[in-house]
């Protein structure tokens, strides 16, 4: 009998990512389409759904240029990247963290190593930039952060080999997904459920109500073509209204929130999983 594949050799996210979907996959499983040929993820982030599904073909995009550079280096230059991360691991301390955070130069490979290093050592793995586009998350409280997970990185590299990776706005998916052979998973910045929950730091701009409407229109066009569409978002009146207007199916999903400035607002909440099929 063939034994199970060791967990560390299975492709899985190599980044910590606020709002990542790894813990929600058990609730998502029954909603994934049974058949498709090409997978699209226009808000790539940590890529938990991509790594879980391990599709035969994929187009992965995100508006975050540094994130896309990092994914490409993981796919194409994994051993060189690991060597740079080992150097970060050796030199890590408080002063070093802030020196690396302040440095914006270097090759794409050096930028990718910087991105992963900061991700593994900053507060809660949060990605946030200021209005000048500079990463500004403080050092996290970790005694011994695992900056270079070699097995995880190599497995992720193997999992990405068949994927096309590029920087693009989410509407770029309309240039590629055209039929029922395509499956598009969209994990956008969530619409705020309170006046204090706007998250504006992902690329220096906000994802506003008009962007949510633009996303809805993109989903409607994809569905018109027969593309299988899955969207997740916050459980709020606006989101329900937008997707009821195009007759998508809406499912409540229980999720745990761990990042909130008010500790009383942490814990179990509901969000929405929305499908065209």
Secondary structure, DSSP 8 states (H G I E B T S, - for coil): ------GGGS----S--TT-SGGGHHHHGGGS-S--SEEEESS-TT-HHHHHH--SSEEEEES-HHHHHHHHHHHH-HHHHHHHHHHHHHH-SHHHHHHHHH---S-HHHHHHHHHHHHHHBGGG---B-TTS-B---B---SS-----HHHHHHHHHHHTTEEEEE--GGGGGGT--STTEEEEEE-----SSTT-----SSSS---HHHHHHHHHHHHHHHHTT-EEEEEEE-SHHHHHHHHTTT-EEEEEEEEE---SSGGG-EEEEEEEEE--
